[in-house]
Amino acid sequence: MRFVLIALLLLAEATNAAETFECQSGDYWDSDGKILVTARVFVESGGATIEVAGVVYLADYRVTGFNRRWDFVPVTKERYDHAFIIKPAGRATYYDFSKSATMKNEFPTQSFFCKQTESEPD
């Protein structure tokens, strides 16, 4: 069922311009490096996705201060198992809260460097 929902969202978003961020592992951008994470925000609808290893997750997107944040894999209405945060200079952190009772004082599981790319509707 979740696959069907994601497919419907992506189909609906096909004509919706997106802000797209491509991310590589590490602290800087390598023009020959592999894209590991793609984070998108669909401009008109406000929907968002995170794509990693060929899997697309629906995400709750918001801007918190200067940072862009995608929360995904909901546990409750207000709690998610995962977060991906991009800071203005392109540094990003991934958090896995799935094994934690609290989200306070968590350290990032992985770090990335992201670059915003041009994205037009298909």
Backbone as JSON Lines, residues from 0, in Angstrom:
{"i":0,"aa":"M","n":[0.82,-1.19,0.0],"ca":[0.0,0.0,0.0],"c":[0.87,1.27,0.0]}
{"i":1,"aa":"R","n":[1.94,1.25,0.77],"ca":[2.82,2.42,0.85],"c":[3.43,2.71,-0.52]}
{"i":2,"aa":"F","n":[3.79,1.65,-1.26],"ca":[4.35,1.83,-2.6],"c":[3.35,2.55,-3.51]}
{"i":3,"aa":"V","n":[2.08,2.19,-3.4],"ca":[1.04,2.81,-4.22],"c":[0.93,4.3,-3.88]}
{"i":4,"aa":"L","n":[0.97,4.65,-2.59],"ca":[0.9,6.05,-2.18],"c":[2.08,6.85,-2.72]}
{"i":5,"aa":"I","n":[3.26,6.28,-2.64],"ca":[4.45,6.97,-3.15],"c":[4.35,7.14,-4.66]}
{"i":6,"aa":"A","n":[3.91,6.11,-5.36],"ca":[3.76,6.18,-6.81],"c":[2.75,7.26,-7.2]}
{"i":7,"aa":"L","n":[1.64,7.34,-6.47],"ca":[0.65,8.37,-6.76],"c":[1.19,9.78,-6.5]}
{"i":8,"aa":"L","n":[1.95,9.95,-5.41],"ca":[2.55,11.25,-5.12],"c":[3.52,11.64,-6.22]}
{"i":9,"aa":"L","n":[4.37,10.72,-6.64],"ca":[5.35,11.03,-7.68],"c":[4.67,11.33,-9.01]}
{"i":10,"aa":"L","n":[3.6,10.63,-9.31],"ca":[2.85,10.9,-10.53],"c":[2.22,12.29,-10.47]}
{"i":11,"aa":"A","n":[1.63,12.64,-9.36],"ca":[1.01,13.96,-9.19],"c":[2.06,15.07,-9.24]}
{"i":12,"aa":"E","n":[3.26,14.78,-8.76],"ca":[4.31,15.78,-8.72],"c":[5.06,15.91,-10.04]}
{"i":13,"aa":"A","n":[4.78,15.06,-11.01],"ca":[5.52,15.07,-12.27],"c":[5.43,16.42,-12.98]}
{"i":14,"aa":"T","n":[4.35,17.15,-12.78],"ca":[4.21,18.46,-13.42],"c":[4.46,19.6,-12.45]}
{"i":15,"aa":"N","n":[4.95,19.29,-11.28],"ca":[5.19,20.28,-10.23],"c":[6.69,20.52,-10.1]}
{"i":16,"aa":"A","n":[7.14,21.76,-10.29],"ca":[8.56,22.08,-10.15],"c":[9.03,21.73,-8.74]}
{"i":17,"aa":"A","n":[10.29,21.31,-8.65],"ca":[10.83,20.89,-7.36],"c":[12.15,21.57,-7.08]}
{"i":18,"aa":"E","n":[12.41,21.82,-5.8],"ca":[13.75,22.18,-5.35],"c":[14.42,20.85,-5.03]}
{"i":19,"aa":"T","n":[15.55,20.6,-5.66],"ca":[16.23,19.32,-5.51],"c":[17.62,19.52,-4.95]}
{"i":20,"aa":"F","n":[17.98,18.69,-3.99],"ca":[19.31,18.71,-3.39],"c":[19.92,17.33,-3.57]}
{"i":21,"aa":"E","n":[21.1,17.29,-4.2],"ca":[21.83,16.03,-4.36],"c":[22.95,16.01,-3.34]}
{"i":22,"aa":"C","n":[23.13,14.87,-2.69],"ca":[24.06,14.8,-1.57],"c":[25.04,13.64,-1.71]}
{"i":23,"aa":"Q","n":[26.28,13.93,-1.35],"ca":[27.35,12.94,-1.35],"c":[27.86,12.77,0.07]}
{"i":24,"aa":"S","n":[28.45,11.64,0.32],"ca":[29.05,11.4,1.62],"c":[30.29,12.28,1.78]}
{"i":25,"aa":"G","n":[30.49,12.81,2.97],"ca":[31.69,13.59,3.23],"c":[31.43,15.05,3.51]}
{"i":26,"aa":"D","n":[32.51,15.84,3.49],"ca":[32.46,17.24,3.89],"c":[32.61,18.24,2.74]}
{"i":27,"aa":"Y","n":[32.71,17.77,1.52],"ca":[32.86,18.67,0.38],"c":[32.26,18.02,-0.86]}
{"i":28,"aa":"W","n":[32.07,18.82,-1.91],"ca":[31.48,18.32,-3.16],"c":[32.57,17.81,-4.07]}
{"i":29,"aa":"D","n":[32.42,16.58,-4.54],"ca":[33.34,15.97,-5.48],"c":[32.6,15.8,-6.8]}
{"i":30,"aa":"S","n":[33.03,16.5,-7.83],"ca":[32.31,16.45,-9.1],"c":[32.24,15.04,-9.69]}
{"i":31,"aa":"D","n":[33.13,14.16,-9.27],"ca":[33.1,12.77,-9.73],"c":[32.45,11.84,-8.7]}
{"i":32,"aa":"G","n":[31.99,12.39,-7.61],"ca":[31.44,11.58,-6.52],"c":[30.06,11.03,-6.82]}
{"i":33,"aa":"K","n":[29.69,10.01,-6.09],"ca":[28.41,9.35,-6.26],"c":[27.34,10.06,-5.44]}
{"i":34,"aa":"I","n":[26.17,10.29,-6.04],"ca":[25.03,10.87,-5.33],"c":[24.4,9.76,-4.49]}
{"i":35,"aa":"L","n":[24.36,9.97,-3.19],"ca":[23.81,8.95,-2.29],"c":[22.4,9.27,-1.83]}
{"i":36,"aa":"V","n":[22.1,10.56,-1.67],"ca":[20.79,10.99,-1.19],"c":[20.29,12.12,-2.1]}
{"i":37,"aa":"T","n":[19.02,12.05,-2.45],"ca":[18.36,13.14,-3.17],"c":[17.17,13.58,-2.34]}
{"i":38,"aa":"A","n":[17.16,14.86,-1.96],"ca":[16.07,15.42,-1.17],"c":[15.32,16.41,-2.05]}
{"i":39,"aa":"R","n":[13.97,16.3,-2.07],"ca":[13.17,17.18,-2.92],"c":[12.03,17.81,-2.13]}
{"i":40,"aa":"V","n":[11.72,19.04,-2.55],"ca":[10.54,19.75,-2.06],"c":[9.78,20.19,-3.29]}
{"i":41,"aa":"F","n":[8.52,19.81,-3.39],"ca":[7.7,20.17,-4.54],"c":[7.06,21.53,-4.26]}
{"i":42,"aa":"V","n":[7.41,22.5,-5.09],"ca":[7.12,23.9,-4.85],"c":[5.63,24.18,-4.68]}
{"i":43,"aa":"E","n":[4.81,23.72,-5.6],"ca":[3.39,24.06,-5.57],"c":[2.64,23.34,-4.46]}
{"i":44,"aa":"S","n":[2.89,22.07,-4.27],"ca":[2.12,21.3,-3.29],"c":[2.73,21.32,-1.89]}
{"i":45,"aa":"G","n":[4.04,21.59,-1.81],"ca":[4.7,21.54,-0.51],"c":[5.06,20.13,-0.09]}
{"i":46,"aa":"G","n":[4.76,19.13,-0.93],"ca":[5.15,17.75,-0.63],"c":[6.66,17.61,-0.69]}
{"i":47,"aa":"A","n":[7.17,16.54,-0.11],"ca":[8.62,16.34,-0.08],"c":[8.95,14.86,-0.1]}
{"i":48,"aa":"T","n":[10.13,14.55,-0.62],"ca":[10.62,13.17,-0.62],"c":[12.11,13.15,-0.3]}
{"i":49,"aa":"I","n":[12.53,12.0,0.19],"ca":[13.95,11.67,0.37],"c":[14.16,10.38,-0.4]}
{"i":50,"aa":"E","n":[15.19,10.35,-1.24],"ca":[15.5,9.13,-2.0],"c":[16.91,8.69,-1.65]}
{"i":51,"aa":"V","n":[17.03,7.43,-1.25],"ca":[18.33,6.85,-0.92],"c":[18.31,5.38,-1.31]}
{"i":52,"aa":"A","n":[19.35,4.95,-1.98],"ca":[19.5,3.55,-2.4],"c":[18.29,3.05,-3.18]}
{"i":53,"aa":"G","n":[17.74,3.91,-4.03],"ca":[16.61,3.51,-4.86],"c":[15.27,3.47,-4.15]}
{"i":54,"aa":"V","n":[15.22,3.85,-2.88],"ca":[13.98,3.86,-2.11],"c":[13.56,5.31,-1.93]}
{"i":55,"aa":"V","n":[12.27,5.6,-2.21],"ca":[11.74,6.95,-2.05],"c":[10.83,6.97,-0.83]}
{"i":56,"aa":"Y","n":[11.12,7.89,0.08],"ca":[10.31,8.07,1.29],"c":[9.53,9.37,1.18]}
{"i":57,"aa":"L","n":[8.26,9.35,1.53],"ca":[7.51,10.59,1.7],"c":[8.04,11.27,2.95]}
{"i":58,"aa":"A","n":[8.14,12.58,2.93],"ca":[8.73,13.28,4.06],"c":[7.9,14.49,4.44]}
{"i":59,"aa":"D","n":[8.02,14.86,5.71],"ca":[7.46,16.1,6.22],"c":[8.59,17.12,6.16]}
{"i":60,"aa":"Y","n":[8.42,18.17,5.35],"ca":[9.48,19.14,5.13],"c":[9.15,20.44,5.84]}
{"i":61,"aa":"R","n":[10.19,21.07,6.39],"ca":[10.02,22.41,6.96],"c":[11.37,23.11,7.02]}
{"i":62,"aa":"V","n":[11.31,24.41,7.12],"ca":[12.51,25.21,7.33],"c":[12.52,25.58,8.81]}
{"i":63,"aa":"T","n":[13.63,25.26,9.48],"ca":[13.78,25.55,10.9],"c":[14.97,26.5,11.04]}
{"i":64,"aa":"G","n":[14.68,27.76,11.3],"ca":[15.76,28.75,11.31],"c":[16.33,28.87,9.92]}
{"i":65,"aa":"F","n":[17.63,28.62,9.77],"ca":[18.27,28.63,8.46],"c":[18.3,27.25,7.82]}
{"i":66,"aa":"N","n":[17.97,26.22,8.56],"ca":[18.12,24.84,8.1],"c":[16.86,24.32,7.41]}
{"i":67,"aa":"R","n":[17.08,23.45,6.43],"ca":[16.0,22.72,5.77],"c":[15.96,21.33,6.39]}
{"i":68,"aa":"R","n":[14.75,20.83,6.7],"ca":[14.64,19.56,7.42],"c":[13.55,18.68,6.81]}
{"i":69,"aa":"W","n":[13.91,17.43,6.55],"ca":[12.98,16.41,6.08],"c":[12.87,15.36,7.19]}
{"i":70,"aa":"D","n":[11.67,15.12,7.7],"ca":[11.42,14.04,8.66],"c":[10.65,12.96,7.93]}
{"i":71,"aa":"F","n":[11.05,11.7,8.13],"ca":[10.39,10.62,7.41],"c":[10.33,9.35,8.23]}
{"i":72,"aa":"V","n":[9.49,8.42,7.8],"ca":[9.1,7.19,8.47],"c":[8.4,7.55,9.8]}
{"i":73,"aa":"P","n":[7.12,7.96,9.69],"ca":[6.39,8.38,10.88],"c":[6.14,7.24,11.86]}
{"i":74,"aa":"V","n":[6.26,7.55,13.14],"ca":[5.95,6.61,14.22],"c":[4.61,7.01,14.82]}
{"i":75,"aa":"T","n":[4.45,8.3,15.08],"ca":[3.19,8.89,15.53],"c":[2.98,10.15,14.69]}
{"i":76,"aa":"K","n":[1.91,10.87,14.99],"ca":[1.64,12.09,14.23],"c":[2.74,13.12,14.4]}
{"i":77,"aa":"E","n":[3.43,13.11,15.52],"ca":[4.44,14.12,15.81],"c":[5.86,13.58,15.93]}
{"i":78,"aa":"R","n":[6.06,12.29,15.69],"ca":[7.39,11.7,15.84],"c":[7.73,10.86,14.62]}
{"i":79,"aa":"Y","n":[8.98,11.01,14.17],"ca":[9.47,10.28,13.01],"c":[10.72,9.49,13.41]}
{"i":80,"aa":"D","n":[10.98,8.41,12.69],"ca":[12.17,7.6,12.97],"c":[13.44,8.19,12.38]}
{"i":81,"aa":"H","n":[13.32,9.06,11.36],"ca":[14.5,9.56,10.66],"c":[14.37,11.04,10.34]}
{"i":82,"aa":"A","n":[15.52,11.73,10.33],"ca":[15.55,13.15,9.95],"c":[16.79,13.4,9.09]}
{"i":83,"aa":"F","n":[16.62,14.28,8.11],"ca":[17.71,14.7,7.24],"c":[17.71,16.22,7.24]}
{"i":84,"aa":"I","n":[18.82,16.84,7.65],"ca":[18.88,18.29,7.82],"c":[20.02,18.85,6.98]}
{"i":85,"aa":"I","n":[19.7,19.86,6.15],"ca":[20.71,20.52,5.33],"c":[20.88,21.95,5.85]}
{"i":86,"aa":"K","n":[22.13,22.29,6.15],"ca":[22.46,23.65,6.6],"c":[22.75,24.52,5.38]}
{"i":87,"aa":"P","n":[22.71,25.86,5.53],"ca":[22.86,26.75,4.37],"c":[24.12,26.54,3.54]}
{"i":88,"aa":"A","n":[25.23,26.17,4.15],"ca":[26.48,25.99,3.41],"c":[26.56,24.64,2.69]}
{"i":89,"aa":"G","n":[25.52,23.81,2.83],"ca":[25.48,22.53,2.13],"c":[25.8,21.32,2.99]}
{"i":90,"aa":"R","n":[26.25,21.52,4.19],"ca":[26.52,20.37,5.07],"c":[25.19,19.79,5.55]}
{"i":91,"aa":"A","n":[25.12,18.47,5.53],"ca":[23.88,17.8,5.92],"c":[24.18,16.69,6.92]}
{"i":92,"aa":"T","n":[23.18,16.41,7.75],"ca":[23.3,15.33,8.73],"c":[22.04,14.48,8.67]}
{"i":93,"aa":"Y","n":[22.24,13.18,8.88],"ca":[21.15,12.21,8.92],"c":[21.07,11.66,10.33]}
{"i":94,"aa":"Y","n":[19.86,11.6,10.86],"ca":[19.62,11.08,12.2],"c":[18.71,9.87,12.13]}
{"i":95,"aa":"D","n":[19.05,8.82,12.87],"ca":[18.22,7.62,12.97],"c":[17.74,7.52,14.41]}
{"i":96,"aa":"F","n":[16.45,7.83,14.62],"ca":[15.87,7.79,15.96],"c":[15.14,6.48,16.23]}
{"i":97,"aa":"S","n":[15.22,5.52,15.31],"ca":[14.41,4.31,15.41],"c":[14.73,3.45,16.63]}
{"i":98,"aa":"K","n":[15.92,3.56,17.16],"ca":[16.28,2.74,18.32],"c":[16.38,3.56,19.6]}
{"i":99,"aa":"S","n":[15.83,4.79,19.55],"ca":[15.95,5.71,20.67],"c":[14.58,6.05,21.22]}
{"i":100,"aa":"A","n":[14.48,6.07,22.54],"ca":[13.22,6.43,23.18],"c":[13.0,7.95,23.13]}
{"i":101,"aa":"T","n":[14.08,8.69,23.0],"ca":[13.98,10.15,22.96],"c":[14.83,10.69,21.82]}
{"i":102,"aa":"M","n":[14.44,11.82,21.28],"ca":[15.19,12.43,20.19],"c":[16.17,13.48,20.7]}
{"i":103,"aa":"K","n":[16.16,13.73,21.97],"ca":[17.06,14.75,22.53],"c":[18.49,14.21,22.6]}
{"i":104,"aa":"N","n":[19.45,15.09,22.37],"ca":[20.87,14.78,22.49],"c":[21.34,13.66,21.58]}
{"i":105,"aa":"E","n":[20.69,13.49,20.46],"ca":[21.12,12.47,19.5],"c":[22.25,13.02,18.63]}
{"i":106,"aa":"F","n":[23.16,12.16,18.27],"ca":[24.25,12.53,17.37],"c":[23.9,12.03,15.98]}
{"i":107,"aa":"P","n":[24.36,12.74,14.94],"ca":[24.05,12.29,13.58],"c":[24.67,10.92,13.3]}
{"i":108,"aa":"T","n":[23.94,10.13,12.52],"ca":[24.42,8.82,12.11],"c":[25.4,8.94,10.95]}
{"i":109,"aa":"Q","n":[25.12,9.89,10.04],"ca":[25.98,10.09,8.87],"c":[26.01,11.57,8.52]}
{"i":110,"aa":"S","n":[27.06,11.98,7.8],"ca":[27.13,13.36,7.34],"c":[27.33,13.37,5.83]}
{"i":111,"aa":"F","n":[26.85,14.44,5.2],"ca":[26.87,14.57,3.75],"c":[27.2,16.01,3.38]}
{"i":112,"aa":"F","n":[27.5,16.2,2.1],"ca":[27.59,17.54,1.55],"c":[26.6,17.59,0.39]}
{"i":113,"aa":"C","n":[25.74,18.6,0.37],"ca":[24.67,18.68,-0.61],"c":[24.79,19.92,-1.47]}
{"i":114,"aa":"K","n":[24.26,19.8,-2.66],"ca":[24.28,20.88,-3.63],"c":[22.89,20.97,-4.25]}
{"i":115,"aa":"Q","n":[22.32,22.17,-4.28],"ca":[21.01,22.34,-4.91],"c":[21.19,22.3,-6.41]}
{"i":116,"aa":"T","n":[20.34,21.54,-7.08],"ca":[20.41,21.41,-8.53],"c":[19.14,21.95,-9.15]}
{"i":117,"aa":"E","n":[19.22,22.26,-10.42],"ca":[18.04,22.71,-11.14],"c":[17.12,21.51,-11.38]}
{"i":118,"aa":"S","n":[15.85,21.69,-11.15],"ca":[14.9,20.62,-11.36],"c":[13.65,21.18,-12.01]}
{"i":119,"aa":"E","n":[13.34,20.67,-13.15],"ca":[12.16,21.1,-13.89],"c":[11.19,19.92,-13.97]}
{"i":120,"aa":"P","n":[9.92,20.2,-14.17],"ca":[8.96,19.11,-14.33],"c":[9.31,18.24,-15.52]}
{"i":121,"aa":"D","n":[8.99,16.97,-15.43],"ca":[9.22,16.03,-16.54],"c":[8.26,16.28,-17.68]}
